[in-house]
């Protein structure tokens, strides 16, 4: 009886040690898995943030290109408006139809000037809005996830948890599945 009790105690100790070693090994893997998950979330958030920056940059670039073309058109309108003269000496006086056409051209150029100036103002406003929206989204929506103290605490595996779960502590490898699976 004494030998069978010693053999049973030795077998129980061996099972306990083997399963505890596996539990602690699995604990390291769970910790690495949790850290990897946090790392992936941070990388994912960084990709979202870069996408937002790229979209804002693209919008600002497009508006900037449009503004350049608008400035060139505005310059053409101003040059045409102020350099179009029909008051040279020696030319015959304008007929009524020519006078009306001249007034319509002047009205057209002034309207173009107003629309192009409005376009300049809207493009500047668009650039400011794209920049402001990018900052707002970066600061409020896509914050980089920082693990809380609770997240970190949940990653920690305590050996005492193993000692409480007796079915897993004394399971026979390859015969019993681990408790909880």
Buried (B, 14 or more C-beta within 10 A) or exposed (E): EEEEEEEEEEEEEEBBEBBBEBBEEBBEEBEEEBEEEBEEEBEEBEEBBEEBEEBBEEBBEBBEEBBEEBBEBBEEBBEBBEEEEEEEEEEEEEEEEEEEEEEEBEEEBEEBBEBBEEBBEBBEEBBEBBBEBBEEBBEEEBEEEEBEEEEEEEBEBEEEEBEEBEEBBBBEEEEEEBEEE
